[in-house]
Amino acid sequence: MYNRIVECKKYDLFVRIIYMGIQEWFDKRKEAQIERRSTEAKVENITFPGLWTKCIHCGAQITNKDLEENLMVCPECDYHFRIGAKERIAQLFDKDSFVEMFTDILPTDPLDFIDTESYKHRLKSAKEKTDLNEAVITGIGKIEGYEVASAIMDFGFMGGSMGSVVGEKVALIMEKAIEKNLPMLAITSSGGARMQESALSLMQMAKTSCACAKMDDAKVLYICLLTEPTYGGVTASFGTLGDIIIAEQGARIGFAGRRVIEQTIHQKLPSGFQTAEYLMKFGQVDIILKRKDLRENLSKIFSMHGYTTVEVEQ
């Protein structure tokens, strides 16, 4: 009996040590996040805020006006800055032609998930930051007169992670493309599946892949445009199941990140690994395009596949 009591006490102590270790890890992580956000806020409040942007690739100082006029591409080194879904729509689609759909499908917190903060709070912060309800905008618009069903992801909303709402909206717009016999364009920018939704998030890979198969059966043209960055469950599902896979110049594309792979295989990866140019070399990407050439080339692809332009109503 005495030995059992000693063993129980040891076990209880062991459990408490593990719990304290996990709690300490979360506390330190939260402190680091707060410190990083504080530092970022200080950087943003430099002299002449909102007038200049420093290129993270070549270090050139560019006026925001020049950068916007150049489609958010560095005029010095041709580095393609990451842009949001709304900016992408404004650049790629004909003016005032895009009509958003499925705006009534909103995310919830089915698991009451909490890490360093609650999932509900993360969703609220993401909405305030991006003025979006989710990490994808779906709808129908025109590109040089060609009507296109499209799903445009935004990395700014929780890293463009794919939760149940993202998967549902992507599947629905694909079904709409089949219904209306329109070409489908998916523009990806994602870190992968959304951990706060656990298995519900992983299920979206199967859902979107099935929707891609339906489009294939219906002979609907499906184009994937992979932009900086596209990783994880999006790459492993609808992001790379297109009839034509286009990558924006310099975009990073993969499943796991470089650091994770290197730690797993205990080897140094080659320079430029997982860039669009590297994947093109091994046949995983069909075309690499600069941002300024996207509209023209997409319209040529639509024309080659027998689609016709829609006349503008007077």
N, C-alpha and C positions, 0 to 999 in steps of 0.2 A: 504493500500500500504506500509506504514511504517513497519507494522508487517511482511509483506512478505520479505522486504529487510533485516530485522533483522534475519529472519529464514534462508534466503539464505546465509547470512554471517556466521551464526552459522554452517550451513551444510558444507560450504566451509572450515571452520576452522577444523571441525570434520574430513573431508576427508584428509586434510593436516597432521593432527596429526597421523592418521592411517598410511598414507604413510611414514611419518618420522619414525614411530615405526618399520615398516617392513624393511625399508632401514637400520635402525640402527642395527636390528637383523642380516641382511645379512653382514653388515660391521664387526660386532663383531665376527660372525662366521668365516669370512675370516681371521681376525686377529688371531683367535685361531688356525686355520689350519696352517697358516704360522709359528706361534710359535711352534706348535707341530712338524712340519717338520724340523724346525731348531734344536729342541731338539733331534729328531731321528738321524739327521745327526751327531750331536756331539757324540751320543752313538756309532754310527758305527765307529767313528775314535778313538776308544780306543787302548790300546797297543796290538800289534800283531793282527791287523784287518784281518779277513778272515781265521784265523787259528782255532778259538775256537767258540763254540756255547753253550749258557747257556740254559738248559732245563727249559722251562717255567712252568713245572709241579713239578719237584723235585729240581730244582736249580743246578743240576750236571753240571760241566764244561766238555764238550765233544769235542774232536778234530773233525774238519769237515770231515777229512778222515775216522775216525771211524764211524761217523754218516752216511756218504754216503754208506759205506760198509754194514751198518746195515739197509739199505733201508730207511734212515731218521726216524729211530725209536730209542728212547733213550734206551741205553743198561742197564741203571740203573732202570728205573721205567716202561719201555715199553710204554712210551707216543709216540703216532704217530704224528709226525710233519706234518703240512700241506705242500703238494707238488704241483707243477704246472703240467699242462697237458703234457708237453714234458718229465718231469721226470717220470710221470706216465706211459707214453708209453714206455720209456726206461726200466722201471722196469718190466712191465707186459707182453709186447709183445715180441715174438721171435725177435732176433737181425735182423735189417734191413728188417723186414717183413711188417711194417706198411706203407701203401701208403695213403697219405692225399688226400681228395677229396673236391670239391666245394670251392677251395681257391679263386675263382674269385668273390664270393659273399661278398661284403664289406659294412660296415655300412655307413649311411649318417646321415644328421641332418634335417629330414623333417619338424621339428617344429621350427627350429632356436632357440633352447632352451638355455636359460642363467639363471643360478642361481648365485653362487658366481663366476663362470667362465663359458664360453661357452661350450656346448656339444662337439663342434668341437675340442676345446683345450683339453678336457678330453679324447677324443678318441686318439688324437695324443700322449698325455702323457702316456696313457695305452699301446699303441703300442711300444713306446720307452722303457718302463719299462719291458714289457714281451716278446718283439719280436714276438708278435702275432697280427693278424688282428682282432680277435674277442675273446670272452670269451669261445669259444668251438672249438675243433679240431675234424673233422669228417673224417673217412676213413675206410679202410679195412686192417686188419693185421692178424697175426697168434698167437695163444696162445697154446704153446706146440703142434704145428702142426695143430690145429683146426682153420679154417678160420672164422673170426668174423668181422661183421660190427659194428662200434663203434663210439660213440660221447663222447669225454672227455672234461669236463669243467675245466676252470682255474680261481680260485678265484682272482688271481692277476690282472686280466683284469676287472677293474671296479667292483670288488666284485663278479665276476662271474655272473653278472646280465644278465637276459634274455631279449634281445631286439629282434627286427624283424629279424635280421640276424641269431642270435642264434636259434630262433624258426624255421626259414626256413632250416638251415643246419641240424638240428636234424630231421625234417620231411623228408628231402631228403634222409638222410642216412637210415632212417627206410624204405622208399620206395625201396631203393637199396637192403636192406636185403630181402625184399619180392621178388624182381626181381631175385635175385641170390639164394634164399632159404638158406640164411645164418642166424645163430643166431645173435641176436642184443644185444649189451652190452652198456648201458648208464652209464657213471661214472659222478656223479653229485658233484658239489661244488659251491654253489651259495647263494647269499643273497636274491634272488627273482627277481621280475620284474624290468626293468630299467625305472626309473621315468622320465628320459629325453625324452623317447619316448611315454609317456602317454598311451592312449588307444591302440596304435599300439603294445606296449609291452604286454598288457593284452591279446590281441587277440592271442598271441603265445601259451597261455595255451590251447585254443580251438584247434588250429592247431596241436600241438604236441599230444594232447589227441586223436584227430581223426586219426592221423597216428598210434597211439598205437592200436586203434580199428581195423584198417586195418590189422595190423600184427596179431592180434588175429583171425580175420576172415581167414587169410591165414595160420594159424597154425604155425607161425614162433615163435620160442622161444625168449622171451624178458627178459633179466636180468637187473635189476637196481642195481648198486653198489653205495651206498650212502656214501660219505666221508665228512670229516670235512671242512666247515659246509654245510648243505643243508637246505635252508629255502625258505619261500615265494612261489611265483608262480611256481617254479620248483618242490617243494614238492607237490604242489596242482595240478600238471599236470603229465608230463611224468616221474617224479622222483619216483612216487609210484604206477605206473600202470603196473609194470612188473609181469611176471608169477612167478618169484623168486626175492625177495628183499633181497639183501645182504647189510650189513652195516659194514664198517671198524671199528675196535675196538676203542671205545671212541668217535666216531663221534657225533657231535651235529646235531639233525634233528628235524625240526618242521615247523610251518607256521609263526606265529609271534614270536618275541624274548621273552625271559623270563621277562625282565623288562616291556615290553609293556603289557604282560598278567597280571602281578602282579598289575600294575597300573589300569588295566581295571576291574579286579574282586576284587581288594582290599584284596587280600589274599596272604600269603607267599607260594610259590610253594615248593614241596619236593626236597630234595637233589638229584642231579643227573637227574633232570627233563630234558627231551628232549635228553638225551644221547642214544646211540644205545642200551645199556644194559637195560635202562628203557623201551624203546619201545619194546624190545624183550619180556619183561615180560608181556606185554599186547597184544602180537600177531601182532604188526604192522611191525615187521621185521622177516624174516624167518631164517636168518643165520647171525651170527657175526663172522668175520674172522680177524685174524692178517694179516698185509700186506705181510709177508713172506709166508703165506699159500694161497694167492689169486690164483696164477697161477695153482697150483695143484688142488685146489677145483673147479675152473672154468672148467678145462679140464675134470674132472670127471663128472661134470654136462652136458657138451656137449656130452660126451660119453653115458651117461645114456639116453639122448634124441635122440639117433640114429645118431648123426653127426659123420663123419669120418675125420681122419686127411688127410691133403693134402701132397702128396709126394713132396719132395724138388727136383726141376729140376737140373740136373747135367750140 
